């Protein structure tokens, strides 16, 4: 397979719910509110695994010490 295009891994609602340790109903609510990145394929909701992992990282909250003093080892900052 070419380095330009690599096969993406798509997750279904149950897999995302398991990954996030939340209810499937909550994942569906996030889709309805358009707060989680998703794609519709053949009428089915699917989630690009890379985008979900990035979405999780974007929501990480810094500790007070990280805010005050910074952390050069954290996510390349």
GUPA-141798 format. One record per residue: residue in three letters; x, y, z negated of N, C-alpha, C in turn; residue number from 1. Coordinates in Angstrom, 1 decimal, always signed. Layout:
{"ALA",{X,Y,Z},{X,Y,Z},{X,Y,Z},NUM} ...
***
This chain:
{"UNK",{+0.8,-1.2,+0.0},{+0.0,+0.0,+0.0},{+0.9,+1.2,+0.0},1} {"UNK",{+0.5,+2.2,+0.7},{+1.2,+3.5,+0.9},{+1.3,+4.2,-0.5},2} {"UNK",{+2.4,+5.0,-0.7},{+2.6,+5.7,-1.9},{+1.7,+7.0,-1.9},3} {"UNK",{+1.2,+7.4,-0.7},{+0.3,+8.5,-0.6},{-1.0,+8.2,-1.1},4} {"UNK",{-1.5,+7.0,-0.8},{-2.8,+6.6,-1.3},{-2.7,+5.3,-2.2},5} {"UNK",{-3.1,+5.4,-3.4},{-3.1,+4.3,-4.3},{-4.6,+4.1,-4.7},6} {"UNK",{-4.9,+2.8,-4.9},{-6.3,+2.5,-5.3},{-6.6,+3.0,-6.6},7} {"UNK",{-7.7,+3.8,-6.7},{-8.2,+4.4,-7.9},{-9.0,+3.3,-8.7},8} {"UNK",{-8.9,+3.5,-10.0},{-9.7,+2.6,-10.9},{-10.9,+3.3,-11.4},9} {"UNK",{-12.1,+2.8,-11.0},{-13.3,+3.4,-11.4},{-13.9,+2.6,-12.6},10} {"UNK",{-14.5,+3.3,-13.5},{-15.1,+2.7,-14.7},{-16.6,+3.0,-14.6},11} {"UNK",{-17.4,+2.0,-15.2},{-18.8,+2.2,-15.3},{-19.2,+2.9,-16.6},12} {"UNK",{-20.4,+3.1,-16.9},{-20.9,+3.8,-18.1},{-20.5,+3.0,-19.4},13} {"UNK",{-20.6,+1.6,-19.3},{-20.3,+0.8,-20.5},{-18.8,+0.9,-20.8},14} {"UNK",{-18.0,+0.8,-19.7},{-16.5,+0.9,-19.9},{-16.1,+2.2,-20.5},15} {"UNK",{-16.7,+3.3,-20.1},{-16.3,+4.6,-20.6},{-16.8,+4.7,-22.1},16} {"UNK",{-18.0,+4.2,-22.3},{-18.5,+4.2,-23.7},{-17.6,+3.4,-24.6},17} {"UNK",{-17.1,+2.3,-24.2},{-16.1,+1.5,-24.9},{-14.8,+2.2,-25.1},18} {"UNK",{-14.3,+2.8,-24.1},{-13.1,+3.6,-24.1},{-13.2,+4.7,-25.2},19} {"UNK",{-14.3,+5.4,-25.2},{-14.5,+6.5,-26.1},{-15.1,+6.1,-27.5},20} {"UNK",{-15.4,+4.9,-27.6},{-16.1,+4.4,-28.8},{-17.3,+5.2,-29.2},21} {"UNK",{-18.1,+5.4,-28.1},{-19.4,+6.0,-28.3},{-20.5,+5.2,-27.6},22} {"UNK",{-21.8,+5.6,-27.8},{-22.9,+4.8,-27.2},{-23.0,+5.1,-25.7},23} {"UNK",{-23.5,+4.2,-25.0},{-23.7,+4.4,-23.6},{-24.7,+5.5,-23.4},24} {"UNK",{-25.7,+5.7,-24.2},{-26.6,+6.7,-24.2},{-25.9,+8.1,-24.2},25} {"UNK",{-24.9,+8.2,-25.0},{-24.1,+9.5,-25.1},{-23.4,+9.7,-23.8},26} {"UNK",{-22.8,+8.7,-23.2},{-22.1,+8.9,-21.9},{-23.1,+9.4,-20.9},27} {"UNK",{-24.3,+8.8,-20.8},{-25.3,+9.2,-19.9},{-25.8,+10.6,-20.1},28} {"UNK",{-25.8,+11.0,-21.4},{-26.1,+12.4,-21.8},{-25.1,+13.4,-21.2},29} {"UNK",{-23.8,+13.0,-21.4},{-22.7,+13.8,-20.9},{-22.8,+14.0,-19.4},30} {"UNK",{-23.2,+12.9,-18.7},{-23.4,+13.0,-17.2},{-24.5,+13.9,-16.9},31} {"UNK",{-25.7,+13.8,-17.6},{-26.8,+14.6,-17.4},{-26.5,+16.1,-17.6},32} {"UNK",{-25.7,+16.4,-18.6},{-25.2,+17.7,-19.0},{-24.1,+18.2,-18.1},33} {"UNK",{-23.5,+17.3,-17.3},{-22.4,+17.6,-16.4},{-21.2,+18.0,-17.2},34} {"UNK",{-20.9,+17.4,-18.4},{-19.8,+17.7,-19.2},{-18.6,+16.7,-19.1},35} {"UNK",{-18.8,+15.7,-18.4},{-17.8,+14.7,-18.1},{-17.7,+14.5,-16.6},36} {"UNK",{-16.4,+14.3,-16.2},{-16.2,+14.2,-14.7},{-16.7,+12.8,-14.2},37} {"UNK",{-17.5,+12.8,-13.2},{-18.1,+11.5,-12.7},{-18.3,+11.6,-11.2},38} {"UNK",{-18.5,+10.5,-10.5},{-18.8,+10.4,-9.1},{-20.0,+9.4,-9.0},39} {"UNK",{-20.8,+9.7,-8.0},{-21.9,+8.8,-7.6},{-21.5,+8.0,-6.4},40} {"UNK",{-21.5,+6.7,-6.6},{-21.1,+5.8,-5.4},{-22.3,+4.8,-5.2},41} {"UNK",{-22.9,+5.0,-4.1},{-24.1,+4.1,-3.8},{-25.2,+4.2,-4.8},42} {"UNK",{-25.3,+5.5,-5.4},{-26.4,+5.7,-6.3},{-26.0,+5.3,-7.8},43} {"UNK",{-24.8,+4.8,-8.0},{-24.3,+4.4,-9.3},{-23.3,+5.4,-9.8},44} {"UNK",{-23.4,+5.7,-11.1},{-22.4,+6.7,-11.7},{-21.1,+5.9,-12.0},45} {"UNK",{-20.0,+6.5,-11.5},{-18.7,+5.9,-11.8},{-17.7,+7.0,-12.2},46} {"UNK",{-16.7,+6.6,-13.0},{-15.8,+7.5,-13.6},{-14.4,+7.1,-13.1},47} {"UNK",{-13.6,+8.1,-12.6},{-12.2,+7.9,-12.2},{-11.5,+7.8,-13.5},48} {"UNK",{-10.8,+6.7,-13.8},{-10.1,+6.5,-15.0},{-9.1,+7.6,-15.3},49} {"UNK",{-8.3,+8.0,-14.3},{-7.3,+9.1,-14.5},{-8.0,+10.4,-15.0},50} {"UNK",{-9.1,+10.7,-14.4},{-9.8,+12.0,-14.7},{-10.4,+11.9,-16.1},51} {"UNK",{-10.9,+10.7,-16.5},{-11.4,+10.5,-17.9},{-10.3,+10.7,-18.9},52} {"UNK",{-9.1,+10.1,-18.7},{-8.0,+10.2,-19.6},{-7.6,+11.6,-19.7},53} {"UNK",{-7.5,+12.4,-18.6},{-7.2,+13.8,-18.6},{-8.2,+14.6,-19.4},54} {"UNK",{-9.5,+14.3,-19.2},{-10.6,+14.9,-19.9},{-10.5,+14.8,-21.4},55} {"UNK",{-10.1,+13.6,-21.8},{-9.9,+13.3,-23.2},{-8.7,+14.2,-23.7},56} {"UNK",{-7.6,+14.2,-23.0},{-6.5,+15.0,-23.5},{-6.8,+16.5,-23.6},57} {"UNK",{-7.6,+17.0,-22.6},{-8.0,+18.4,-22.6},{-8.8,+18.8,-23.9},58} {"UNK",{-9.4,+17.8,-24.5},{-10.2,+18.1,-25.7},{-9.5,+17.9,-27.0},59} {"UNK",{-8.2,+17.5,-26.9},{-7.4,+17.3,-28.1},{-7.3,+18.6,-28.9},60} {"UNK",{-7.5,+18.6,-30.2},{-7.4,+19.8,-31.0},{-6.0,+19.8,-31.7},61} {"UNK",{-5.3,+20.9,-31.6},{-4.0,+21.0,-32.3},{-4.2,+21.1,-33.8},62} {"UNK",{-3.2,+20.6,-34.5},{-3.2,+20.7,-35.9},{-2.8,+22.2,-36.3},63} {"UNK",{-3.0,+22.6,-37.5},{-2.7,+23.9,-37.9},{-1.2,+24.2,-37.8},64} {"UNK",{-0.3,+23.2,-38.1},{+1.1,+23.3,-38.0},{+1.5,+23.5,-36.5},65} {"UNK",{+0.9,+22.8,-35.6},{+1.2,+22.9,-34.2},{+0.8,+24.3,-33.7},66} {"UNK",{-0.3,+24.9,-34.2},{-0.7,+26.2,-33.8},{+0.3,+27.2,-34.4},67} {"UNK",{+0.7,+27.0,-35.7},{+1.6,+28.0,-36.3},{+3.0,+27.9,-35.8},68} {"UNK",{+3.6,+26.7,-35.7},{+5.0,+26.5,-35.4},{+5.3,+25.9,-34.0},69} {"UNK",{+4.2,+25.5,-33.3},{+4.4,+24.8,-32.0},{+5.0,+23.4,-32.2},70} {"UNK",{+5.0,+22.7,-31.1},{+5.5,+21.3,-31.1},{+6.0,+21.1,-29.7},71} {"UNK",{+7.3,+21.2,-29.5},{+7.9,+21.0,-28.2},{+7.8,+19.6,-27.6},72} {"UNK",{+7.5,+18.6,-28.5},{+7.4,+17.2,-28.0},{+6.0,+16.9,-27.6},73} {"UNK",{+5.0,+17.8,-27.8},{+3.6,+17.6,-27.5},{+3.3,+17.9,-26.0},74} {"UNK",{+2.9,+16.8,-25.3},{+2.5,+17.0,-23.9},{+3.4,+17.9,-23.1},75} {"UNK",{+4.6,+17.8,-23.2},{+5.6,+18.5,-22.4},{+5.6,+20.0,-22.6},76} {"UNK",{+5.1,+20.5,-23.7},{+5.1,+21.9,-24.0},{+6.4,+22.3,-24.7},77} 
***
